Amino acid sequence: MINYIKESYNELVNKVTWPTWSSLQSSAALVMIASLLFALVIFAMDFVFQHGMEGIYSILY
């Protein structure tokens, strides 16, 4: 178990390349923008479907 922890630590310190602060910020901004666009598309689809169904129901009833 101790050997596993030592090897894991060594790999995290020596082999993993961590992003810079500016790279991390730009990636986070990109994820937020993509999430917002995805949410807006889902909202638009829901809005159109809801009003389309209300129009169909108003014609039928």
TORKE-881841 format. One record per atom (N, C-alpha, C, CB): residue in three letters; y, z, x. Coordinates in steps of 0.1 Angstrom, whole numbers, plus 2048, in hexadecimal, padded with zeros to 3 digits. Glycine has a CB too. Example, Ala and Ser with C-alpha at 12.3 -4.5 7.8 and 13.67 -1.06 7.14 Angstrom:
ALA7C784E884 ALA7D384E87B ALA7DF84E884 ALA7D385A871 SER7EA847880 SER7F5847889 SER80084F881 SER7FA83988D 
This chain:
MET7F4800808 MET800800800 MET80D800809 MET80080C7F7 ILE80C808813 ILE81880981C ILE81A7FB823 ILE816814827 ASN80F7F5827 ASN8107E882E ASN8167DD824 ASN8027E3832 TYR8127DE817 TYR8187D580D TYR8277D780C TYR8117D7800 ILE82C7E380C ILE83A7E680A ILE8417E1817 ILE83C7F5808 LYS83C7E3823 LYS8427DF82F LYS8437CF82F LYS83A7E383B GLU8397C882B GLU8397BA82B GLU8437B5820 GLU82B7B4828 SER8437BB815 SER84C7B780B SER85B7B980F SER84A7BF7FE TYR85E7C4816 TYR86B7C681B TYR86F7BC826 TYR86C7D5821 ASN8667B982F ASN8687B0839 ASN86B7A2833 ASN85D7AF843 GLU86479E829 GLU866791823 GLU87379181C GLU85A78E819 LEU87779B815 LEU88479C80E LEU88F79B818 LEU8857A8806 VAL88E7A1824 VAL8997A182D VAL899795836 VAL8977AD836 ASN88E78F83A ASN88D785844 ASN88B77783D ASN88378784D LYS884776832 LYS88176882D LYS889764821 LYS87276882A VAL88E76D819 VAL89576A80D VAL8A3766811 VAL895775803 THR8A875B80C THR8B675880E THR8BE75C801 THR8B8748811 TRP8C7765802 TRP8CF76A7F7 TRP8DB7617F5 TRP8D27797F9 PRO8DF75F7E9 PRO8EB7577E7 PRO8F875E7EB PRO8EC7537D8 THR9027567EF THR90F75C7F2 THR9157617E5 THR9187527F9 TRP9207697E6 TRP92776E7DA TRP92D7627D2 TRP9317787DE SER9337597D9 SER93974D7D1 SER92E7457CB SER9417457DB SER9237437D1 SER91873B7CB SER9127427BF SER90D7397D6 LEU91174F7C0 LEU90C7587B5 LEU9167577A9 LEU90A7667B9 GLN9237587AC GLN92D7577A1 GLN92D74979A GLN93B7597A7 SER92C73E7A2 SER92B73179C SER91F72F794 SER92D7267A7 SER913734799 SER907733791 SER90873B784 SER8FB738799 ALA90E747785 ALA90F74F779 ALA91974876F ALA91575D77C ALA923742773 ALA92C73B76A ALA92572F764 ALA939736772 LEU91D72876C LEU91671D766 LEU90C72175B LEU90E716771 VAL90572C75E VAL8FC732754 VAL904736747 VAL8F473D759 MET90F73C749 MET91774173D MET91C735735 MET923749741 ILE92072A73B ILE92571E735 ILE91A71772D ILE92C71573F ALA90E716734 ALA90370F72E ALA8FE717722 ALA8F770E738 SER8FE725723 SER8FA72D718 SER90372C70C SER8F973C71C LEU91072B70F LEU91A729704 LEU91971C6FD LEU92872B70A LEU917711705 LEU9147046FF LEU9087046F7 LEU9146F970A PHE8FD70A6FC PHE8F170A6F4 PHE8F37126E7 PHE8E67116FC ALA8FA71D6E7 ALA8FD7256DB ALA90571D6D1 ALA9047326DF LEU90F7156D6 LEU91770D6CE LEU90F7026C7 LEU9237076D5 VAL9066FC6CE VAL8FD6F26C9 VAL8F46F86BE VAL8F56EB6D3 ILE8EF7036C0 ILE8E670A6B6 ILE8EF70D6AA ILE8DF7166BC PHE8FB7126AC PHE9047166A1 PHE907709699 PHE91171C6A6 ALA90A6FE69F ALA90D6F2698 ALA9016ED690 ALA9126E76A2 MET8F66ED696 MET8EA6E968E MET8E76F2682 MET8DD6E9698 ASP8E96FF684 ASP8E7708679 ASP8F270666E ASP8E871767E PHE8FE704672 PHE909701668 PHE9066F5660 PHE917700670 VAL9036EA667 VAL9006DD660 VAL8F46DE657 VAL8FE6D266A PHE8EA6E565B PHE8DE6E7653 PHE8E16EF647 PHE8D26ED65B GLN8E86FA649 GLN8EC70363E GLN8F46FB633 GLN8F470F643 HIS8FE6F4637 HIS9076ED62E HIS8FF6E1628 HIS9136E8634 GLY8F76DB62F GLY8EE6D062A GLY8E56D561F GLY8E66C9635 MET8DF6E0621 MET8D66E6617 MET8DD6EB60B MET8CE6F161D GLU8E96F160D GLU8F16F5602 GLU8F56E95F9 GLU8FE6FD606 GLY8F86DE600 GLY8FC6D15F8 GLY8F06CC5F1 GLY9016C7602 ILE8E46CC5F6 ILE8D86C85EF ILE8D56D15E3 ILE8CC6C75F9 TYR8D66DE5E5 TYR8D36E85DB TYR8DE6E65CF TYR8D36F65E0 SER8EA6E45D3 SER8F46E25C8 SER8F26D65C0 SER9036E25CF ILE8EC6CB5C6 ILE8E96C05BE ILE8DD6C25B5 ILE8E66B45C8 LEU8D36C95BA LEU8C76CB5B3 LEU8C86D65A8 LEU8BC6D05BC TYR8D16E05AA TYR8D26EB5A0 TYR8DF6EB59A TYR8CF6F85A6 
